[in-house]
Amino acid sequence: MSSQPNNPLHGLTLEKIVTELQSHYGWDGLYYRIKINCFSNDPSIKSSLKFLRRTQWARDKVEQLYISTFVKNGLN
């Protein structure tokens, strides 16, 4: 089994990442930071996950926001 000690997202699911960001910022706050429609047009965790799993550039932005919000600030 390979270990990823330097990967701050290791062990986190996309659902957990989106849920924590949504709890922290709210949908409006997420849309303000990352302009993707799944955060503004009838947003839900389920619809956001569906979009993010198909769209790598958007997923990368969400993961980067998670790192800058929780990992770099020591909140995780």
C-alpha positions as CSV (number, residue, x, y, z in Angstrom):
1,M,0.0,0.0,0.0
2,S,1.5,3.4,-1.0
3,S,1.5,6.2,1.4
4,Q,1.1,9.9,0.4
5,P,2.4,11.9,3.4
6,N,2.8,15.1,1.4
7,N,-0.6,15.0,-0.3
8,P,-3.0,17.2,1.9
9,L,-6.0,15.6,0.1
10,H,-5.0,12.0,0.8
11,G,-7.8,10.1,2.4
12,L,-10.4,12.8,1.6
13,T,-13.4,12.1,-0.7
14,L,-14.6,14.7,-3.1
15,E,-17.9,14.7,-1.3
16,K,-16.2,15.5,2.0
17,I,-14.3,18.4,0.4
18,V,-17.4,19.9,-1.2
19,T,-19.4,19.4,2.0
20,E,-16.8,21.1,4.2
21,L,-16.4,24.0,1.7
22,Q,-20.1,24.5,1.5
23,S,-20.5,24.5,5.3
24,H,-17.6,27.0,5.6
25,Y,-18.5,29.4,2.7
26,G,-22.1,28.6,1.8
27,W,-23.2,28.3,-1.9
28,D,-22.9,32.0,-2.5
29,G,-19.4,32.1,-1.1
30,L,-18.3,29.2,-3.2
31,Y,-19.7,30.8,-6.3
32,Y,-18.0,34.0,-5.5
33,R,-14.6,32.2,-5.2
34,I,-15.1,29.7,-8.1
35,K,-17.5,30.8,-10.9
36,I,-19.1,27.5,-11.8
37,N,-22.9,27.2,-12.3
38,C,-23.3,24.2,-10.1
39,F,-22.6,26.5,-7.1
40,S,-25.2,29.1,-8.2
41,N,-28.0,27.5,-10.2
42,D,-30.1,25.4,-7.8
43,P,-27.0,24.1,-6.0
44,S,-26.7,20.8,-4.1
45,I,-24.0,18.5,-3.1
46,K,-25.2,15.8,-5.5
47,S,-25.3,18.1,-8.5
48,S,-21.9,19.6,-7.7
49,L,-20.3,16.2,-7.3
50,K,-21.7,15.1,-10.6
51,F,-20.3,18.1,-12.4
52,L,-16.9,18.0,-10.6
53,R,-16.4,14.4,-11.3
54,R,-16.7,15.1,-15.1
55,T,-14.9,18.4,-15.2
56,Q,-11.2,18.2,-14.1
57,W,-10.4,21.9,-14.3
58,A,-13.3,22.7,-11.9
59,R,-12.3,19.9,-9.5
60,D,-8.8,21.2,-9.5
61,K,-10.1,24.7,-8.4
62,V,-12.2,23.2,-5.7
63,E,-9.4,21.1,-4.3
64,Q,-7.1,24.1,-4.4
65,L,-9.7,26.2,-2.5
66,Y,-9.9,23.4,0.1
67,I,-6.2,23.4,0.6
68,S,-5.9,27.1,0.9
69,T,-8.9,27.3,3.3
70,F,-8.3,24.4,5.6
71,V,-4.8,23.0,5.2
72,K,-2.7,26.1,4.9
73,N,-4.6,27.7,7.7
74,G,-4.2,24.7,9.9
75,L,-8.0,24.2,10.3
76,N,-8.0,20.6,9.1
